[in-house]
Amino acid sequence: MKQLLIKYQHHYKDNFRLAYPVVISQLGHTMVALSDSIIIGHTGKVPLAAVSLGNSLFSIFMVTGIGMSYGLTPLIAQENGRGNKLAIGHLLSHSLIINMIVGILLSTFIIIGSGHLNLLHQEGDVALQAKPFLQFLGLSFIPLMLFLSFKQFAEGLGFTRQAMNISIVGNVINIILGITLVYGFFGLPRLGVIGVGIATFTDRLLMGITMAFYVLKAPRFKPYLQTFGFANLKAANFKKILGIGTPVAFQYIFEVSAFSGAAVMVGWMGAADLAAHQIALSLAAMTYMMASGISAAAGIKSGNNFGKKDFKELRFSAIASYHMVLVLMSFAALFFIVGKNWLPGLYIQDPQVIHIASKLLIIAAFFQLFDGTQVVGLGILRGLGDVKVPTVITLFAYWVFGIPLGYLLGIKLGYGVEGVWWALLLGLLIASVLLFFRFHFKTKKLL
């Protein structure tokens, strides 16, 4: 163990310095949904189920946006490794256009789709309350994409702290405003589920504007923004960014939509099961986003070393990231096991919901290591520009295997929500193992 620490010591330090602000920033996306659930959970299981449904559906679109924005980060890291500052401003211009188009299109789709929740065969009261909440989430998608555009630019250059600070302040605003609007403090009307929707939109609007202003005005970015503008756009740059961003978006879509698809199946079982699913899922999503922060940092380091053609450092840094995520997710698993009975009580006081959620947290504890290692594997491979094969792996693991098995265990064989979650665990295991083999193969080939 001592030799291992000596071998990777400086990689742990470098990766941690880069990763921890990204972890906190990524965690901010999940904390919005988590705080929404906690705030609304104490008003009843139907509002909690409505927020669960809205966040589960929105999460598919959110990770699509995150994935598309990731098309910029490895390219920035690679060009920075080559010392090519002039190419970096061009890449930001093209990425911003792509992200804003994606934001407008998906925002429109979410708002229109919110009027057709009845097609998912959810309970009437749940669908009714989820509709306005989902509409506000749809409006928040455009400023979210603005935030992600400039965030990924800054992080690709290794500047990760500002996005972290903005995320922290944004979450504080979301919580304060959410509580005020949901419960009608300071003479305001009690808005319930609509209140958390308004709070989330306000939070993301302020975050997007602040992040854009910071990047465009900070002196440290001026050398990289000399070529930023929209007068000299090139199809080749759009193609490069989309060539990475689109497969990465599909990677996230396949995983998160599997959990959202699971939420629809669980919704057929009743509001109590769906509320319990949301509680366990929101906690698991929190640790997943922390792991994805390590993954993002691993992708930046891999891209930078790939640009420098320092393949030995690339492999050592990547393995150090694997070590870091295993430690993090081991603590997360222990936290879920120890807190399985009291964590659900933070959301709701319904004994039936708490009982179901406590069982799901045990399953969530088991899949923490697989969830962490698969997302880090995706990040490392993304830094190398290897995105197509990992996309096929995620499709197979979650939609060819996980969801059909979940339907078989949960619905057909009658194991209920627990059967659905065990199937998702096995899907994560398959993805984790296959992505690690892919990483091992690619980096050995480079060496």
One Martini backbone bead per residue (centre of mass of N, CA, C, O) as a GRO file, in nm:
protein
  447
    1MET     BB    1   0.057   0.064  -0.020
    2LYS     BB    2   0.299   0.254   0.001
    3GLN     BB    3   0.395   0.222  -0.295
    4LEU     BB    4   0.135   0.327  -0.419
    5LEU     BB    5   0.145   0.613  -0.297
    6ILE     BB    6   0.418   0.693  -0.420
    7LYS     BB    7   0.349   0.647  -0.724
    8TYR     BB    8   0.062   0.843  -0.702
    9GLN     BB    9   0.082   1.106  -0.532
   10HIS     BB   10   0.089   1.344  -0.745
   11HIS     BB   11  -0.177   1.258  -0.881
   12TYR     BB   12  -0.364   1.297  -0.646
   13LYS     BB   13  -0.310   1.599  -0.611
   14ASP     BB   14  -0.377   1.701  -0.894
   15ASN     BB   15  -0.662   1.574  -0.917
   16PHE     BB   16  -0.784   1.703  -0.664
   17ARG     BB   17  -0.743   2.003  -0.741
   18LEU     BB   18  -0.931   1.968  -0.996
   19ALA     BB   19  -1.188   1.802  -0.881
   20TYR     BB   20  -1.335   1.935  -0.632
   21PRO     BB   21  -1.481   2.168  -0.784
   22VAL     BB   22  -1.633   1.979  -0.981
   23VAL     BB   23  -1.785   1.817  -0.774
   24ILE     BB   24  -1.943   2.058  -0.656
   25SER     BB   25  -2.065   2.154  -0.921
   26GLN     BB   26  -2.209   1.889  -0.996
   27LEU     BB   27  -2.369   1.870  -0.731
   28GLY     BB   28  -2.549   2.118  -0.789
   29HIS     BB   29  -2.747   1.982  -0.985
   30THR     BB   30  -2.857   1.777  -0.768
   31MET     BB   31  -2.929   1.974  -0.534
   32VAL     BB   32  -3.176   2.088  -0.662
   33ALA     BB   33  -3.346   1.824  -0.654
   34LEU     BB   34  -3.302   1.763  -0.354
   35SER     BB   35  -3.424   2.027  -0.236
   36ASP     BB   36  -3.697   1.997  -0.368
   37SER     BB   37  -3.773   1.730  -0.224
   38ILE     BB   38  -3.746   1.829   0.070
   39ILE     BB   39  -3.937   2.071   0.060
   40ILE     BB   40  -4.196   1.905  -0.059
   41GLY     BB   41  -4.218   1.639   0.119
   42HIS     BB   42  -4.376   1.784   0.374
   43THR     BB   43  -4.660   1.802   0.193
   44GLY     BB   44  -4.636   1.511   0.055
   45LYS     BB   45  -4.650   1.236  -0.167
   46VAL     BB   46  -4.763   1.370  -0.423
   47PRO     BB   47  -4.564   1.608  -0.458
   48LEU     BB   48  -4.314   1.425  -0.453
   49ALA     BB   49  -4.394   1.256  -0.701
   50ALA     BB   50  -4.405   1.498  -0.896
   51VAL     BB   51  -4.108   1.581  -0.866
   52SER     BB   52  -3.998   1.308  -0.947
   53LEU     BB   53  -4.110   1.304  -1.232
   54GLY     BB   54  -3.989   1.573  -1.332
   55ASN     BB   55  -3.685   1.508  -1.268
   56SER     BB   56  -3.665   1.243  -1.429
   57LEU     BB   57  -3.726   1.372  -1.705
   58PHE     BB   58  -3.523   1.613  -1.698
   59SER     BB   59  -3.256   1.452  -1.666
   60ILE     BB   60  -3.233   1.370  -1.960
   61PHE     BB   61  -3.187   1.663  -2.065
   62MET     BB   62  -2.956   1.750  -1.883
   63VAL     BB   63  -2.747   1.529  -1.979
   64THR     BB   64  -2.753   1.616  -2.268
   65GLY     BB   65  -2.630   1.896  -2.216
   66ILE     BB   66  -2.375   1.800  -2.075
   67GLY     BB   67  -2.272   1.625  -2.308
   68MET     BB   68  -2.253   1.848  -2.523
   69SER     BB   69  -2.054   2.030  -2.356
   70TYR     BB   70  -1.820   1.805  -2.353
   71GLY     BB   71  -1.715   1.855  -2.646
   72LEU     BB   72  -1.510   2.084  -2.551
   73THR     BB   73  -1.307   2.000  -2.323
   74PRO     BB   74  -1.097   1.804  -2.466
   75LEU     BB   75  -1.018   2.009  -2.686
   76ILE     BB   76  -0.906   2.223  -2.496
   77ALA     BB   77  -0.699   2.039  -2.353
   78GLN     BB   78  -0.538   1.961  -2.607
   79GLU     BB   79  -0.465   2.251  -2.706
   80ASN     BB   80  -0.323   2.330  -2.444
   81GLY     BB   81  -0.106   2.106  -2.462
   82ARG     BB   82  -0.002   2.240  -2.747
   83GLY     BB   83  -0.029   2.570  -2.726
   84ASN     BB   84  -0.321   2.650  -2.878
   85LYS     BB   85  -0.488   2.943  -2.830
   86LEU     BB   86  -0.644   3.020  -3.097
   87ALA     BB   87  -0.837   2.763  -3.103
   88ILE     BB   88  -1.006   2.812  -2.839
   89GLY     BB   89  -1.197   3.045  -2.918
   90HIS     BB   90  -1.333   2.900  -3.153
   91LEU     BB   91  -1.455   2.667  -2.990
   92LEU     BB   92  -1.641   2.838  -2.812
   93SER     BB   93  -1.821   2.959  -3.030
   94HIS     BB   94  -1.932   2.688  -3.139
   95SER     BB   95  -2.039   2.573  -2.870
   96LEU     BB   96  -2.243   2.798  -2.804
   97ILE     BB   97  -2.427   2.752  -3.044
   98ILE     BB   98  -2.498   2.458  -2.992
   99ASN     BB   99  -2.610   2.491  -2.698
  100MET     BB  100  -2.839   2.697  -2.761
  101ILE     BB  101  -2.993   2.523  -2.959
  102VAL     BB  102  -3.042   2.290  -2.767
  103GLY     BB  103  -3.187   2.456  -2.548
  104ILE     BB  104  -3.430   2.552  -2.718
  105LEU     BB  105  -3.536   2.279  -2.819
  106LEU     BB  106  -3.566   2.130  -2.540
  107SER     BB  107  -3.743   2.336  -2.401
  108THR     BB  108  -3.982   2.306  -2.594
  109PHE     BB  109  -4.025   2.002  -2.552
  110ILE     BB  110  -4.085   2.008  -2.249
  111ILE     BB  111  -4.330   2.200  -2.250
  112ILE     BB  112  -4.504   2.030  -2.440
  113GLY     BB  113  -4.477   1.750  -2.285
  114SER     BB  114  -4.621   1.837  -2.011
  115GLY     BB  115  -4.920   1.790  -2.154
  116HIS     BB  116  -4.847   1.442  -2.175
  117LEU     BB  117  -4.839   1.260  -1.900
  118ASN     BB  118  -5.075   1.054  -1.948
  119LEU     BB  119  -4.899   0.854  -2.130
  120LEU     BB  120  -4.754   0.730  -1.852
  121HIS     BB  121  -4.967   0.628  -1.639
  122GLN     BB  122  -5.026   0.817  -1.409
  123GLU     BB  123  -5.135   0.964  -1.156
  124GLY     BB  124  -5.340   1.228  -1.172
  125ASP     BB  125  -5.223   1.413  -0.941
  126VAL     BB  126  -4.929   1.389  -1.025
  127ALA     BB  127  -4.951   1.502  -1.318
  128LEU     BB  128  -5.079   1.776  -1.246
  129GLN     BB  129  -4.830   1.881  -1.067
  130ALA     BB  130  -4.594   1.827  -1.277
  131LYS     BB  131  -4.647   2.023  -1.512
  132PRO     BB  132  -4.550   2.309  -1.402
  133PHE     BB  133  -4.275   2.214  -1.307
  134LEU     BB  134  -4.169   2.126  -1.591
  135GLN     BB  135  -4.194   2.405  -1.724
  136PHE     BB  136  -3.977   2.547  -1.551
  137LEU     BB  137  -3.751   2.354  -1.627
  138GLY     BB  138  -3.757   2.424  -1.927
  139LEU     BB  139  -3.678   2.726  -1.893
  140SER     BB  140  -3.397   2.652  -1.744
  141PHE     BB  141  -3.229   2.527  -1.985
  142ILE     BB  142  -3.098   2.771  -2.122
  143PRO     BB  143  -2.920   2.882  -1.883
  144LEU     BB  144  -2.778   2.611  -1.840
  145MET     BB  145  -2.625   2.613  -2.118
  146LEU     BB  146  -2.471   2.869  -2.065
  147PHE     BB  147  -2.316   2.772  -1.819
  148LEU     BB  148  -2.181   2.517  -1.953
  149SER     BB  149  -2.017   2.653  -2.172
  150PHE     BB  150  -1.824   2.819  -1.973
  151LYS     BB  151  -1.745   2.594  -1.783
  152GLN     BB  152  -1.599   2.402  -1.989
  153PHE     BB  153  -1.391   2.603  -2.074
  154ALA     BB  154  -1.254   2.653  -1.799
  155GLU     BB  155  -1.197   2.348  -1.732
  156GLY     BB  156  -1.018   2.284  -1.983
  157LEU     BB  157  -0.792   2.493  -1.848
  158GLY     BB  158  -0.818   2.436  -1.514
  159PHE     BB  159  -1.070   2.622  -1.425
  160THR     BB  160  -1.286   2.531  -1.136
  161ARG     BB  161  -1.384   2.732  -0.900
  162GLN     BB  162  -1.604   2.929  -1.006
  163ALA     BB  163  -1.829   2.722  -1.060
  164MET     BB  164  -1.845   2.638  -0.768
  165ASN     BB  165  -1.929   2.910  -0.643
  166ILE     BB  166  -2.185   2.949  -0.813
  167SER     BB  167  -2.328   2.686  -0.720
  168ILE     BB  168  -2.349   2.749  -0.423
  169VAL     BB  169  -2.511   3.011  -0.442
  170GLY     BB  170  -2.745   2.893  -0.613
  171ASN     BB  171  -2.843   2.687  -0.395
  172VAL     BB  172  -2.914   2.889  -0.179
  173ILE     BB  173  -3.126   3.038  -0.342
  174ASN     BB  174  -3.309   2.793  -0.399
  175ILE     BB  175  -3.381   2.729  -0.104
  176ILE     BB  176  -3.493   2.998  -0.007
  177LEU     BB  177  -3.703   3.039  -0.233
  178GLY     BB  178  -3.850   2.770  -0.207
  179ILE     BB  179  -3.953   2.795   0.083
  180THR     BB  180  -4.103   3.064   0.044
  181LEU     BB  181  -4.304   2.962  -0.189
  182VAL     BB  182  -4.423   2.699  -0.074
  183TYR     BB  183  -4.509   2.836   0.229
  184GLY     BB  184  -4.560   3.153   0.230
  185PHE     BB  185  -4.365   3.368   0.305
  186PHE     BB  186  -4.390   3.706   0.357
  187GLY     BB  187  -4.702   3.702   0.234
  188LEU     BB  188  -4.699   3.478   0.045
  189PRO     BB  189  -4.813   3.247  -0.147
  190ARG     BB  190  -4.890   2.913  -0.165
  191LEU     BB  191  -4.730   2.710  -0.428
  192GLY     BB  192  -4.568   2.466  -0.397
  193VAL     BB  193  -4.454   2.314  -0.671
  194ILE     BB  194  -4.422   2.586  -0.822
  195GLY     BB  195  -4.207   2.709  -0.631
  196VAL     BB  196  -3.967   2.520  -0.712
  197GLY     BB  197  -3.970   2.601  -1.010
  198ILE     BB  198  -3.903   2.903  -0.977
  199ALA     BB  199  -3.639   2.866  -0.819
  200THR     BB  200  -3.483   2.706  -1.036
  201PHE     BB  201  -3.494   2.917  -1.260
  202THR     BB  202  -3.353   3.149  -1.107
  203ASP     BB  203  -3.089   3.006  -1.047
  204ARG     BB  204  -3.003   2.944  -1.350
  205LEU     BB  205  -3.005   3.231  -1.455
  206LEU     BB  206  -2.784   3.348  -1.266
  207MET     BB  207  -2.560   3.142  -1.337
  208GLY     BB  208  -2.533   3.199  -1.641
  209ILE     BB  209  -2.463   3.501  -1.629
  210THR     BB  210  -2.216   3.483  -1.436
  211MET     BB  211  -2.034   3.289  -1.600
  212ALA     BB  212  -2.013   3.460  -1.857
  213PHE     BB  213  -1.895   3.716  -1.727
  214TYR     BB  214  -1.640   3.593  -1.611
  215VAL     BB  215  -1.502   3.488  -1.873
  216LEU     BB  216  -1.517   3.764  -2.045
  217LYS     BB  217  -1.358   3.945  -1.800
  218ALA     BB  218  -1.125   3.776  -1.726
  219PRO     BB  219  -0.785   3.804  -1.765
  220ARG     BB  220  -0.701   3.492  -1.789
  221PHE     BB  221  -0.875   3.462  -2.079
  222LYS     BB  222  -0.770   3.656  -2.304
  223PRO     BB  223  -0.562   3.472  -2.465
  224TYR     BB  224  -0.817   3.269  -2.547
  225LEU     BB  225  -1.021   3.517  -2.679
  226GLN     BB  226  -0.913   3.636  -2.952
  227THR     BB  227  -1.112   3.428  -3.140
  228PHE     BB  228  -1.373   3.525  -3.027
  229GLY     BB  229  -1.657   3.461  -3.240
  230PHE     BB  230  -1.903   3.494  -3.539
  231ALA     BB  231  -1.733   3.547  -3.827
  232ASN     BB  232  -1.544   3.252  -3.829
  233LEU     BB  233  -1.702   2.996  -3.920
  234LYS     BB  234  -1.665   2.628  -3.899
  235ALA     BB  235  -1.750   2.311  -3.983
  236ALA     BB  236  -1.513   2.156  -3.846
  237ASN     BB  237  -1.576   2.250  -3.553
  238PHE     BB  238  -1.859   2.139  -3.530
  239LYS     BB  239  -1.776   1.845  -3.587
  240LYS     BB  240  -1.585   1.802  -3.347
  241ILE     BB  241  -1.784   1.863  -3.118
  242LEU     BB  242  -2.012   1.665  -3.208
  243GLY     BB  243  -1.825   1.406  -3.214
  244ILE     BB  244  -1.830   1.416  -2.892
  245GLY     BB  245  -2.102   1.528  -2.769
  246THR     BB  246  -2.310   1.324  -2.880
  247PRO     BB  247  -2.208   1.056  -2.756
  248VAL     BB  248  -2.204   1.162  -2.465
  249ALA     BB  249  -2.504   1.220  -2.448
  250PHE     BB  250  -2.585   0.921  -2.494
  251GLN     BB  251  -2.452   0.807  -2.247
  252TYR     BB  252  -2.630   0.963  -2.046
  253ILE     BB  253  -2.904   0.885  -2.156
  254PHE     BB  254  -2.889   0.575  -2.114
  255GLU     BB  255  -2.862   0.591  -1.806
  256VAL     BB  256  -3.078   0.800  -1.706
  257SER     BB  257  -3.320   0.678  -1.867
  258ALA     BB  258  -3.323   0.419  -1.707
  259PHE     BB  259  -3.412   0.557  -1.439
  260SER     BB  260  -3.661   0.694  -1.565
  261GLY     BB  261  -3.792   0.434  -1.664
  262ALA     BB  262  -3.813   0.321  -1.380
  263ALA     BB  263  -4.005   0.541  -1.274
  264VAL     BB  264  -4.242   0.460  -1.454
  265MET     BB  265  -4.271   0.172  -1.348
  266VAL     BB  266  -4.308   0.253  -1.051
  267GLY     BB  267  -4.567   0.426  -1.102
  268TRP     BB  268  -4.750   0.166  -1.144
  269MET     BB  269  -4.730   0.095  -0.819
  270GLY     BB  270  -4.727   0.392  -0.696
  271ALA     BB  271  -4.667   0.665  -0.493
  272ALA     BB  272  -4.489   0.531  -0.275
  273ASP     BB  273  -4.279   0.402  -0.466
  274LEU     BB  274  -4.200   0.664  -0.615
  275ALA     BB  275  -4.105   0.824  -0.367
  276ALA     BB  276  -3.886   0.619  -0.284
  277HIS     BB  277  -3.730   0.630  -0.548
  278GLN     BB  278  -3.659   0.934  -0.528
  279ILE     BB  279  -3.495   0.924  -0.272
  280ALA     BB  280  -3.278   0.719  -0.360
  281LEU     BB  281  -3.202   0.860  -0.628
  282SER     BB  282  -3.110   1.137  -0.515
  283LEU     BB  283  -2.875   1.015  -0.351
  284ALA     BB  284  -2.732   0.864  -0.584
  285ALA     BB  285  -2.700   1.119  -0.765
  286MET     BB  286  -2.508   1.266  -0.579
  287THR     BB  287  -2.270   1.061  -0.598
  288TYR     BB  288  -2.253   1.057  -0.905
  289MET     BB  289  -2.175   1.361  -0.942
  290MET     BB  290  -1.914   1.333  -0.786
  291ALA     BB  291  -1.790   1.124  -0.979
  292SER     BB  292  -1.818   1.310  -1.234
  293GLY     BB  293  -1.603   1.507  -1.135
  294ILE     BB  294  -1.368   1.311  -1.155
  295SER     BB  295  -1.420   1.248  -1.453
  296ALA     BB  296  -1.372   1.534  -1.564
  297ALA     BB  297  -1.082   1.557  -1.460
  298ALA     BB  298  -0.977   1.307  -1.610
  299GLY     BB  299  -1.039   1.421  -1.893
  300ILE     BB  300  -0.852   1.667  -1.878
  301LYS     BB  301  -0.586   1.515  -1.821
  302SER     BB  302  -0.600   1.329  -2.066
  303GLY     BB  303  -0.613   1.551  -2.283
  304ASN     BB  304  -0.349   1.694  -2.207
  305ASN     BB  305  -0.159   1.443  -2.238
  306PHE     BB  306  -0.242   1.381  -2.528
  307GLY     BB  307  -0.140   1.652  -2.648
  308LYS     BB  308   0.164   1.590  -2.538
  309LYS     BB  309   0.226   1.272  -2.559
  310ASP     BB  310   0.190   1.163  -2.243
  311PHE     BB  311   0.113   0.836  -2.182
  312LYS     BB  312   0.218   0.766  -1.902
  313GLU     BB  313   0.075   0.992  -1.743
  314LEU     BB  314  -0.205   0.923  -1.834
  315ARG     BB  315  -0.226   0.645  -1.694
  316PHE     BB  316  -0.159   0.726  -1.405
  317SER     BB  317  -0.384   0.939  -1.374
  318ALA     BB  318  -0.621   0.746  -1.430
  319ILE     BB  319  -0.570   0.544  -1.199
  320ALA     BB  320  -0.596   0.755  -0.976
  321SER     BB  321  -0.898   0.808  -1.035
  322TYR     BB  322  -0.993   0.530  -0.963
  323HIS     BB  323  -0.905   0.535  -0.670
  324MET     BB  324  -1.072   0.783  -0.581
  325VAL     BB  325  -1.359   0.667  -0.650
  326LEU     BB  326  -1.347   0.420  -0.464
  327VAL     BB  327  -1.330   0.574  -0.202
  328LEU     BB  328  -1.580   0.751  -0.226
  329MET     BB  329  -1.793   0.510  -0.278
  330SER     BB  330  -1.741   0.363  -0.014
  331PHE     BB  331  -1.850   0.586   0.170
  332ALA     BB  332  -2.129   0.600   0.039
  333ALA     BB  333  -2.216   0.311   0.106
  334LEU     BB  334  -2.192   0.339   0.412
  335PHE     BB  335  -2.393   0.574   0.439
  336PHE     BB  336  -2.645   0.417   0.336
  337ILE     BB  337  -2.645   0.191   0.546
  338VAL     BB  338  -2.653   0.364   0.806
  339GLY     BB  339  -2.898   0.572   0.673
  340LYS     BB  340  -3.159   0.403   0.577
  341ASN     BB  341  -3.371   0.515   0.806
  342TRP     BB  342  -3.309   0.847   0.819
  343LEU     BB  343  -3.290   0.971   0.533
  344PRO     BB  344  -3.595   0.958   0.444
  345GLY     BB  345  -3.686   1.160   0.682
  346LEU     BB  346  -3.595   1.424   0.527
  347TYR     BB  347  -3.852   1.409   0.325
  348ILE     BB  348  -4.047   1.209   0.500
  349GLN     BB  349  -4.319   1.063   0.729
  350ASP     BB  350  -4.390   0.812   0.572
  351PRO     BB  351  -4.364   0.482   0.657
  352GLN     BB  352  -4.389   0.342   0.381
  353VAL     BB  353  -4.172   0.501   0.229
  354ILE     BB  354  -3.934   0.452   0.423
  355HIS     BB  355  -3.929   0.142   0.398
  356ILE     BB  356  -3.868   0.129   0.093
  357ALA     BB  357  -3.615   0.318   0.084
  358SER     BB  358  -3.431   0.146   0.272
  359LYS     BB  359  -3.400  -0.087   0.064
  360LEU     BB  360  -3.283   0.080  -0.173
  361LEU     BB  361  -3.019   0.177  -0.026
  362ILE     BB  362  -2.882  -0.097  -0.025
  363ILE     BB  363  -2.859  -0.122  -0.330
  364ALA     BB  364  -2.709   0.147  -0.372
  365ALA     BB  365  -2.457   0.061  -0.217
  366PHE     BB  366  -2.368  -0.165  -0.417
  367PHE     BB  367  -2.350   0.042  -0.686
  368GLN     BB  368  -2.128   0.258  -0.633
  369LEU     BB  369  -1.866   0.140  -0.759
  370PHE     BB  370  -1.981   0.103  -1.048
  371ASP     BB  371  -2.070   0.395  -1.097
  372GLY     BB  372  -1.791   0.528  -1.059
  373THR     BB  373  -1.614   0.362  -1.267
  374GLN     BB  374  -1.782   0.418  -1.523
  375VAL     BB  375  -1.758   0.734  -1.526
  376VAL     BB  376  -1.449   0.744  -1.534
  377GLY     BB  377  -1.408   0.585  -1.792
  378LEU     BB  378  -1.555   0.789  -1.972
  379GLY     BB  379  -1.369   1.034  -1.912
  380ILE     BB  380  -1.101   0.921  -2.014
  381LEU     BB  381  -1.196   0.849  -2.305
  382ARG     BB  382  -1.282   1.138  -2.377
  383GLY     BB  383  -0.992   1.260  -2.363
  384LEU     BB  384  -0.911   1.067  -2.621
  385GLY     BB  385  -1.176   1.057  -2.819
  386ASP     BB  386  -1.335   0.799  -2.700
  387VAL     BB  387  -1.698   0.748  -2.779
  388LYS     BB  388  -1.837   0.513  -2.940
  389VAL     BB  389  -1.795   0.251  -2.779
  390PRO     BB  390  -1.904   0.355  -2.503
  391THR     BB  391  -2.191   0.398  -2.615
  392VAL     BB  392  -2.252   0.100  -2.671
  393ILE     BB  393  -2.212   0.002  -2.383
  394THR     BB  394  -2.443   0.167  -2.252
  395LEU     BB  395  -2.672   0.057  -2.420
  396PHE     BB  396  -2.641  -0.238  -2.336
  397ALA     BB  397  -2.646  -0.219  -2.020
  398TYR     BB  398  -2.936  -0.057  -1.997
  399TRP     BB  399  -3.133  -0.148  -2.261
  400VAL     BB  400  -3.065  -0.453  -2.316
  401PHE     BB  401  -3.054  -0.528  -1.997
  402GLY     BB  402  -3.170  -0.357  -1.752
  403ILE     BB  403  -3.470  -0.286  -1.830
  404PRO     BB  404  -3.578  -0.567  -1.908
  405LEU     BB  405  -3.506  -0.691  -1.631
  406GLY     BB  406  -3.680  -0.497  -1.465
  407TYR     BB  407  -3.949  -0.584  -1.588
  408LEU     BB  408  -3.929  -0.880  -1.509
  409LEU     BB  409  -3.886  -0.848  -1.199
  410GLY     BB  410  -4.096  -0.616  -1.122
  411ILE     BB  411  -4.356  -0.711  -1.295
  412LYS     BB  412  -4.370  -1.017  -1.377
  413LEU     BB  413  -4.239  -1.141  -1.089
  414GLY     BB  414  -4.309  -0.929  -0.838
  415TYR     BB  415  -4.055  -0.747  -0.700
  416GLY     BB  416  -4.070  -0.467  -0.781
  417VAL     BB  417  -3.865  -0.210  -0.706
  418GLU     BB  418  -3.629  -0.399  -0.631
  419GLY     BB  419  -3.605  -0.543  -0.905
  420VAL     BB  420  -3.531  -0.290  -1.065
  421TRP     BB  421  -3.266  -0.222  -0.903
  422TRP     BB  422  -3.108  -0.485  -0.953
  423ALA     BB  423  -3.093  -0.445  -1.260
  424LEU     BB  424  -2.934  -0.177  -1.253
  425LEU     BB  425  -2.686  -0.290  -1.113
  426LEU     BB  426  -2.603  -0.489  -1.342
  427GLY     BB  427  -2.565  -0.271  -1.555
  428LEU     BB  428  -2.330  -0.124  -1.409
  429LEU     BB  429  -2.136  -0.361  -1.402
  430ILE     BB  430  -2.102  -0.397  -1.706
  431ALA     BB  431  -2.001  -0.112  -1.772
  432SER     BB  432  -1.751  -0.106  -1.587
  433VAL     BB  433  -1.592  -0.346  -1.709
  434LEU     BB  434  -1.585  -0.263  -2.012
  435LEU     BB  435  -1.450   0.020  -1.971
  436PHE     BB  436  -1.190  -0.081  -1.843
  437PHE     BB  437  -1.094  -0.252  -2.082
  438ARG     BB  438  -1.085  -0.014  -2.278
  439PHE     BB  439  -0.876   0.152  -2.130
  440HIS     BB  440  -0.650  -0.059  -2.124
  441PHE     BB  441  -0.625  -0.094  -2.430
  442LYS     BB  442  -0.571   0.204  -2.518
  443THR     BB  443  -0.319   0.270  -2.334
  444LYS     BB  444  -0.138   0.035  -2.422
  445LYS     BB  445  -0.132   0.119  -2.721
  446LEU     BB  446   0.004   0.397  -2.677
  447LEU     BB  447   0.263   0.269  -2.531
   0.00000   0.00000   0.00000
